[in-house]
Amino acid sequence: MLIKKMFSILALILSLTACSVAQKLVYRIDVPQGNYLEQAQVAKIKIGMTKTQIQYLLGSPALEDPFNNDNWYYVFIQRKAYEAPQQHTLIVNFNKMGVVTNFDLDKPLPKDPEAMINNVIISTKTVEPNSSWFSWP
């Protein structure tokens, strides 16, 4: 009788964790989707750039307006583990000659992680060459 109770309790505990009723028990990875946009890249966009320059800087757009080929949409969705997904949309408008006339970012991008400054000084001991009779010349 005791074995049946222990087995049923164990089965109940395992079934609750398997269904992930308790949030944050199962590991979730960060998933970036679309065109990965960084603040440094967006800051380099200038009015008067060509389509080729924009494509070199940001890559191919996620969406192009099928009725107006002069609008490019760069969509970036960042899904961090258990947080709500955040979408950033950059719209680049061109004139008929393929030159940037306007660009608009719907909301600011997250800050770029700053480069960590490493001030550690690495020192090694200087080893004097061994000049014994058995050493290699």
CNS distance restraints for C-alpha pairs under 8 A (distance, minus, plus):
assign (resid   1 and name CA) (resid   5 and name CA) 6.54 0.50 0.50
assign (resid   2 and name CA) (resid   6 and name CA) 6.19 0.50 0.50
assign (resid   3 and name CA) (resid   7 and name CA) 5.96 0.50 0.50
assign (resid   4 and name CA) (resid   8 and name CA) 6.05 0.50 0.50
assign (resid   5 and name CA) (resid   9 and name CA) 6.12 0.50 0.50
assign (resid   6 and name CA) (resid  10 and name CA) 6.09 0.50 0.50
assign (resid   7 and name CA) (resid  11 and name CA) 6.07 0.50 0.50
assign (resid   8 and name CA) (resid  12 and name CA) 6.08 0.50 0.50
assign (resid   9 and name CA) (resid  13 and name CA) 6.21 0.50 0.50
assign (resid  10 and name CA) (resid  14 and name CA) 6.19 0.50 0.50
assign (resid  11 and name CA) (resid  15 and name CA) 6.03 0.50 0.50
assign (resid  12 and name CA) (resid  16 and name CA) 6.23 0.50 0.50
assign (resid  13 and name CA) (resid  17 and name CA) 6.46 0.50 0.50
assign (resid  14 and name CA) (resid  18 and name CA) 6.01 0.50 0.50
assign (resid  15 and name CA) (resid  19 and name CA) 6.22 0.50 0.50
assign (resid  16 and name CA) (resid  20 and name CA) 6.37 0.50 0.50
assign (resid  16 and name CA) (resid  21 and name CA) 6.10 0.50 0.50
assign (resid  16 and name CA) (resid  22 and name CA) 7.76 0.50 0.50
assign (resid  17 and name CA) (resid  21 and name CA) 6.63 0.50 0.50
assign (resid  17 and name CA) (resid  22 and name CA) 7.07 0.50 0.50
assign (resid  17 and name CA) (resid  25 and name CA) 7.65 0.50 0.50
assign (resid  20 and name CA) (resid  25 and name CA) 6.60 0.50 0.50
assign (resid  20 and name CA) (resid  26 and name CA) 6.73 0.50 0.50
assign (resid  24 and name CA) (resid  82 and name CA) 7.27 0.50 0.50
assign (resid  27 and name CA) (resid  81 and name CA) 7.69 0.50 0.50
assign (resid  28 and name CA) (resid  81 and name CA) 4.91 0.50 0.50
assign (resid  28 and name CA) (resid  82 and name CA) 7.28 0.50 0.50
assign (resid  29 and name CA) (resid  80 and name CA) 6.92 0.50 0.50
assign (resid  29 and name CA) (resid  81 and name CA) 5.43 0.50 0.50
assign (resid  30 and name CA) (resid  78 and name CA) 7.39 0.50 0.50
assign (resid  30 and name CA) (resid  79 and name CA) 5.59 0.50 0.50
assign (resid  30 and name CA) (resid  80 and name CA) 4.40 0.50 0.50
assign (resid  30 and name CA) (resid  81 and name CA) 5.35 0.50 0.50
assign (resid  31 and name CA) (resid  78 and name CA) 6.09 0.50 0.50
assign (resid  31 and name CA) (resid  79 and name CA) 5.05 0.50 0.50
assign (resid  31 and name CA) (resid  80 and name CA) 6.48 0.50 0.50
assign (resid  32 and name CA) (resid  36 and name CA) 7.12 0.50 0.50
assign (resid  32 and name CA) (resid  76 and name CA) 7.23 0.50 0.50
assign (resid  32 and name CA) (resid  77 and name CA) 5.79 0.50 0.50
assign (resid  32 and name CA) (resid  78 and name CA) 4.55 0.50 0.50
assign (resid  32 and name CA) (resid  79 and name CA) 6.12 0.50 0.50
assign (resid  33 and name CA) (resid  76 and name CA) 5.91 0.50 0.50
assign (resid  33 and name CA) (resid  77 and name CA) 5.12 0.50 0.50
assign (resid  33 and name CA) (resid  78 and name CA) 6.43 0.50 0.50
assign (resid  34 and name CA) (resid  62 and name CA) 6.48 0.50 0.50
assign (resid  34 and name CA) (resid  74 and name CA) 7.54 0.50 0.50
assign (resid  34 and name CA) (resid  75 and name CA) 5.59 0.50 0.50
assign (resid  34 and name CA) (resid  76 and name CA) 4.84 0.50 0.50
assign (resid  34 and name CA) (resid  77 and name CA) 6.36 0.50 0.50
assign (resid  35 and name CA) (resid  58 and name CA) 7.71 0.50 0.50
assign (resid  35 and name CA) (resid  59 and name CA) 7.57 0.50 0.50
assign (resid  35 and name CA) (resid  61 and name CA) 7.24 0.50 0.50
assign (resid  35 and name CA) (resid  62 and name CA) 6.55 0.50 0.50
assign (resid  35 and name CA) (resid  74 and name CA) 5.91 0.50 0.50
assign (resid  35 and name CA) (resid  75 and name CA) 5.74 0.50 0.50
assign (resid  35 and name CA) (resid  76 and name CA) 5.13 0.50 0.50
assign (resid  36 and name CA) (resid  76 and name CA) 5.70 0.50 0.50
assign (resid  37 and name CA) (resid  41 and name CA) 6.97 0.50 0.50
assign (resid  37 and name CA) (resid  42 and name CA) 7.24 0.50 0.50
assign (resid  37 and name CA) (resid  58 and name CA) 7.46 0.50 0.50
assign (resid  37 and name CA) (resid  76 and name CA) 6.46 0.50 0.50
assign (resid  37 and name CA) (resid 109 and name CA) 7.71 0.50 0.50
assign (resid  38 and name CA) (resid  42 and name CA) 6.45 0.50 0.50
assign (resid  38 and name CA) (resid 109 and name CA) 6.90 0.50 0.50
assign (resid  38 and name CA) (resid 110 and name CA) 7.99 0.50 0.50
assign (resid  38 and name CA) (resid 112 and name CA) 7.00 0.50 0.50
assign (resid  39 and name CA) (resid  43 and name CA) 6.07 0.50 0.50
assign (resid  39 and name CA) (resid 109 and name CA) 6.07 0.50 0.50
assign (resid  39 and name CA) (resid 110 and name CA) 7.59 0.50 0.50
assign (resid  39 and name CA) (resid 111 and name CA) 7.15 0.50 0.50
assign (resid  39 and name CA) (resid 112 and name CA) 6.88 0.50 0.50
assign (resid  40 and name CA) (resid  44 and name CA) 6.68 0.50 0.50
assign (resid  40 and name CA) (resid 112 and name CA) 7.98 0.50 0.50
assign (resid  41 and name CA) (resid  45 and name CA) 7.21 0.50 0.50
assign (resid  41 and name CA) (resid  57 and name CA) 6.80 0.50 0.50
assign (resid  41 and name CA) (resid  58 and name CA) 7.02 0.50 0.50
assign (resid  45 and name CA) (resid  49 and name CA) 7.42 0.50 0.50
assign (resid  45 and name CA) (resid  54 and name CA) 7.31 0.50 0.50
assign (resid  46 and name CA) (resid 100 and name CA) 7.49 0.50 0.50
assign (resid  47 and name CA) (resid  99 and name CA) 7.60 0.50 0.50
assign (resid  47 and name CA) (resid 100 and name CA) 5.09 0.50 0.50
assign (resid  47 and name CA) (resid 101 and name CA) 5.56 0.50 0.50
assign (resid  47 and name CA) (resid 102 and name CA) 6.44 0.50 0.50
assign (resid  47 and name CA) (resid 103 and name CA) 7.99 0.50 0.50
assign (resid  48 and name CA) (resid  99 and name CA) 5.32 0.50 0.50
assign (resid  48 and name CA) (resid 100 and name CA) 5.02 0.50 0.50
assign (resid  48 and name CA) (resid 101 and name CA) 6.56 0.50 0.50
assign (resid  49 and name CA) (resid  53 and name CA) 6.16 0.50 0.50
assign (resid  49 and name CA) (resid  54 and name CA) 6.86 0.50 0.50
assign (resid  49 and name CA) (resid  99 and name CA) 5.53 0.50 0.50
assign (resid  49 and name CA) (resid 100 and name CA) 5.39 0.50 0.50
assign (resid  50 and name CA) (resid  54 and name CA) 6.38 0.50 0.50
assign (resid  50 and name CA) (resid  98 and name CA) 5.72 0.50 0.50
assign (resid  50 and name CA) (resid  99 and name CA) 4.57 0.50 0.50
assign (resid  50 and name CA) (resid 100 and name CA) 6.22 0.50 0.50
assign (resid  51 and name CA) (resid  55 and name CA) 6.06 0.50 0.50
assign (resid  51 and name CA) (resid  94 and name CA) 7.78 0.50 0.50
assign (resid  51 and name CA) (resid  98 and name CA) 5.75 0.50 0.50
assign (resid  51 and name CA) (resid  99 and name CA) 6.49 0.50 0.50
assign (resid  51 and name CA) (resid 100 and name CA) 7.41 0.50 0.50
assign (resid  52 and name CA) (resid  56 and name CA) 6.09 0.50 0.50
assign (resid  53 and name CA) (resid  57 and name CA) 6.14 0.50 0.50
assign (resid  54 and name CA) (resid  58 and name CA) 5.93 0.50 0.50
assign (resid  54 and name CA) (resid  59 and name CA) 7.33 0.50 0.50
assign (resid  55 and name CA) (resid  59 and name CA) 4.53 0.50 0.50
assign (resid  55 and name CA) (resid  60 and name CA) 5.47 0.50 0.50
assign (resid  55 and name CA) (resid  61 and name CA) 7.57 0.50 0.50
assign (resid  61 and name CA) (resid  72 and name CA) 5.90 0.50 0.50
assign (resid  61 and name CA) (resid  73 and name CA) 5.74 0.50 0.50
assign (resid  61 and name CA) (resid  74 and name CA) 5.15 0.50 0.50
assign (resid  61 and name CA) (resid  75 and name CA) 7.98 0.50 0.50
assign (resid  62 and name CA) (resid  72 and name CA) 7.81 0.50 0.50
assign (resid  62 and name CA) (resid  73 and name CA) 6.03 0.50 0.50
assign (resid  62 and name CA) (resid  74 and name CA) 5.29 0.50 0.50
assign (resid  62 and name CA) (resid  75 and name CA) 6.18 0.50 0.50
assign (resid  63 and name CA) (resid  72 and name CA) 6.16 0.50 0.50
assign (resid  63 and name CA) (resid  73 and name CA) 5.02 0.50 0.50
assign (resid  63 and name CA) (resid  74 and name CA) 6.73 0.50 0.50
assign (resid  63 and name CA) (resid  75 and name CA) 7.88 0.50 0.50
assign (resid  64 and name CA) (resid  68 and name CA) 7.93 0.50 0.50
assign (resid  64 and name CA) (resid  69 and name CA) 6.34 0.50 0.50
assign (resid  64 and name CA) (resid  70 and name CA) 7.97 0.50 0.50
assign (resid  64 and name CA) (resid  71 and name CA) 6.14 0.50 0.50
assign (resid  64 and name CA) (resid  72 and name CA) 4.91 0.50 0.50
assign (resid  64 and name CA) (resid  73 and name CA) 6.15 0.50 0.50
assign (resid  65 and name CA) (resid  69 and name CA) 5.59 0.50 0.50
assign (resid  65 and name CA) (resid  70 and name CA) 7.44 0.50 0.50
assign (resid  65 and name CA) (resid  71 and name CA) 5.79 0.50 0.50
assign (resid  65 and name CA) (resid  72 and name CA) 6.76 0.50 0.50
assign (resid  65 and name CA) (resid  73 and name CA) 7.98 0.50 0.50
assign (resid  70 and name CA) (resid  93 and name CA) 5.82 0.50 0.50
assign (resid  70 and name CA) (resid  94 and name CA) 4.84 0.50 0.50
assign (resid  70 and name CA) (resid  95 and name CA) 6.39 0.50 0.50
assign (resid  70 and name CA) (resid  96 and name CA) 7.09 0.50 0.50
assign (resid  70 and name CA) (resid  98 and name CA) 7.22 0.50 0.50
assign (resid  71 and name CA) (resid  91 and name CA) 6.88 0.50 0.50
assign (resid  71 and name CA) (resid  92 and name CA) 5.80 0.50 0.50
assign (resid  71 and name CA) (resid  93 and name CA) 4.67 0.50 0.50
assign (resid  71 and name CA) (resid  94 and name CA) 6.29 0.50 0.50
assign (resid  72 and name CA) (resid  91 and name CA) 5.75 0.50 0.50
assign (resid  72 and name CA) (resid  92 and name CA) 5.14 0.50 0.50
assign (resid  72 and name CA) (resid  93 and name CA) 6.50 0.50 0.50
assign (resid  73 and name CA) (resid  89 and name CA) 6.81 0.50 0.50
assign (resid  73 and name CA) (resid  90 and name CA) 5.79 0.50 0.50
assign (resid  73 and name CA) (resid  91 and name CA) 4.69 0.50 0.50
assign (resid  73 and name CA) (resid  92 and name CA) 6.47 0.50 0.50
assign (resid  74 and name CA) (resid  89 and name CA) 5.67 0.50 0.50
assign (resid  74 and name CA) (resid  90 and name CA) 4.96 0.50 0.50
assign (resid  74 and name CA) (resid  91 and name CA) 6.36 0.50 0.50
assign (resid  75 and name CA) (resid  87 and name CA) 7.07 0.50 0.50
assign (resid  75 and name CA) (resid  88 and name CA) 5.91 0.50 0.50
assign (resid  75 and name CA) (resid  89 and name CA) 4.56 0.50 0.50
assign (resid  75 and name CA) (resid  90 and name CA) 6.45 0.50 0.50
assign (resid  76 and name CA) (resid  87 and name CA) 5.67 0.50 0.50
assign (resid  76 and name CA) (resid  88 and name CA) 5.14 0.50 0.50
assign (resid  76 and name CA) (resid  89 and name CA) 6.32 0.50 0.50
assign (resid  77 and name CA) (resid  85 and name CA) 6.57 0.50 0.50
assign (resid  77 and name CA) (resid  86 and name CA) 5.57 0.50 0.50
assign (resid  77 and name CA) (resid  87 and name CA) 4.34 0.50 0.50
assign (resid  77 and name CA) (resid  88 and name CA) 6.35 0.50 0.50
assign (resid  78 and name CA) (resid  85 and name CA) 5.63 0.50 0.50
assign (resid  78 and name CA) (resid  86 and name CA) 5.33 0.50 0.50
assign (resid  78 and name CA) (resid  87 and name CA) 6.50 0.50 0.50
assign (resid  79 and name CA) (resid  83 and name CA) 6.94 0.50 0.50
assign (resid  79 and name CA) (resid  84 and name CA) 6.74 0.50 0.50
assign (resid  79 and name CA) (resid  85 and name CA) 4.44 0.50 0.50
assign (resid  79 and name CA) (resid  86 and name CA) 6.59 0.50 0.50
assign (resid  80 and name CA) (resid  84 and name CA) 7.35 0.50 0.50
assign (resid  80 and name CA) (resid  85 and name CA) 6.82 0.50 0.50
assign (resid  88 and name CA) (resid 105 and name CA) 7.23 0.50 0.50
assign (resid  88 and name CA) (resid 106 and name CA) 6.34 0.50 0.50
assign (resid  88 and name CA) (resid 107 and name CA) 6.31 0.50 0.50
assign (resid  88 and name CA) (resid 108 and name CA) 7.75 0.50 0.50
assign (resid  88 and name CA) (resid 109 and name CA) 7.08 0.50 0.50
assign (resid  89 and name CA) (resid 105 and name CA) 5.85 0.50 0.50
assign (resid  89 and name CA) (resid 106 and name CA) 5.66 0.50 0.50
assign (resid  89 and name CA) (resid 107 and name CA) 7.69 0.50 0.50
assign (resid  90 and name CA) (resid 103 and name CA) 7.07 0.50 0.50
assign (resid  90 and name CA) (resid 104 and name CA) 5.64 0.50 0.50
assign (resid  90 and name CA) (resid 105 and name CA) 4.41 0.50 0.50
assign (resid  90 and name CA) (resid 106 and name CA) 6.54 0.50 0.50
assign (resid  91 and name CA) (resid 103 and name CA) 5.48 0.50 0.50
assign (resid  91 and name CA) (resid 104 and name CA) 5.23 0.50 0.50
assign (resid  91 and name CA) (resid 105 and name CA) 6.49 0.50 0.50
assign (resid  92 and name CA) (resid 100 and name CA) 6.95 0.50 0.50
assign (resid  92 and name CA) (resid 102 and name CA) 6.15 0.50 0.50
assign (resid  92 and name CA) (resid 103 and name CA) 4.33 0.50 0.50
assign (resid  92 and name CA) (resid 104 and name CA) 6.62 0.50 0.50
assign (resid  93 and name CA) (resid 100 and name CA) 5.80 0.50 0.50
assign (resid  93 and name CA) (resid 101 and name CA) 5.78 0.50 0.50
assign (resid  93 and name CA) (resid 102 and name CA) 5.16 0.50 0.50
assign (resid  93 and name CA) (resid 103 and name CA) 5.90 0.50 0.50
assign (resid  94 and name CA) (resid  98 and name CA) 5.34 0.50 0.50
assign (resid  94 and name CA) (resid  99 and name CA) 5.11 0.50 0.50
assign (resid  94 and name CA) (resid 100 and name CA) 4.39 0.50 0.50
assign (resid  94 and name CA) (resid 101 and name CA) 5.33 0.50 0.50
assign (resid  94 and name CA) (resid 102 and name CA) 7.08 0.50 0.50
assign (resid  95 and name CA) (resid  99 and name CA) 5.59 0.50 0.50
assign (resid  95 and name CA) (resid 100 and name CA) 6.58 0.50 0.50
assign (resid  95 and name CA) (resid 101 and name CA) 6.24 0.50 0.50
assign (resid 130 and name CA) (resid 135 and name CA) 6.58 0.50 0.50
assign (resid 131 and name CA) (resid 135 and name CA) 6.34 0.50 0.50
